[in-house]
Amino acid sequence: MNKNKAVSMPLRIAIIIPAYNEEKTIERVLSGVSHYDYVIVADDGSRDKTAAIAEKAGAIVIRHEVNQGYDGALRSGLLKAIEMKADIAVTIDADGQHNPDNIAKILTQMQETGADCVIGVRPERARISEKIFCAYTKLRFGISDILCGLKAYRLNTLQKYTSALDLKSAGTAAALSIAKGGHTISETAIEVRPREDEARIGNAWKANFYILGAMIRTL
């Protein structure tokens, strides 16, 4: 055997699930990702049984005593994955809208393209603010759906831009920082399921205001 021959080691995959009061869906989401190396649930001050269900399912649970918002939960999960020395982190929503089967598709896209970040592309963007934001990033960076919550990051690249995780819309800011840094971003179409209950971001006007504010801050 040639001792100088490089040995390809399997990549360690971390699944990051920000969650706030998602006791109705978190168990089903976890059942679809349990085969990955690390499953990290960032429980953002839930007042229901989200954290308890996640712990019972075997997930690594980060508990926020005070609600920090989706971005704070996402930041905690990604920093935990870096701390655990995972190679790739995939973020997925806790509400069941993302089909866990899409993760394999995202990871295959990353392997085939060598991209530093792969972003899922939803069939449609529901809010007018999302359409405006995505039209801008498509024109400037070639990114069709920057706001999609299903993203994969190579953590050795993301570690260069962890300051972006302190911003509102942390996942978006991180992906844009990677793009601005000259790294490769790739995309792949994903399936999105209907949400079972109301969105946590609030009503339509509040959601549009939040997204447009995030656009201004991150760009």
DAWO-V367333 format. One record per helix or strand of 3 or more residues. SS is the DSSP state (~ for helix, > for strand). FROM is the first residue (numbers start at 1). TO is the last residue. If there is no record, write none. Layout:
BEGIN
ss | from | to
SS | FROM | TO
SS | FROM | TO
END
This chain:
BEGIN
ss | from | to
> | 13 | 19
~ | 26 | 31
> | 38 | 43
~ | 50 | 56
> | 60 | 63
~ | 69 | 83
> | 88 | 91
~ | 101 | 113
> | 117 | 121
~ | 128 | 141
> | 151 | 154
~ | 155 | 166
~ | 170 | 180
> | 185 | 189
~ | 204 | 218
END
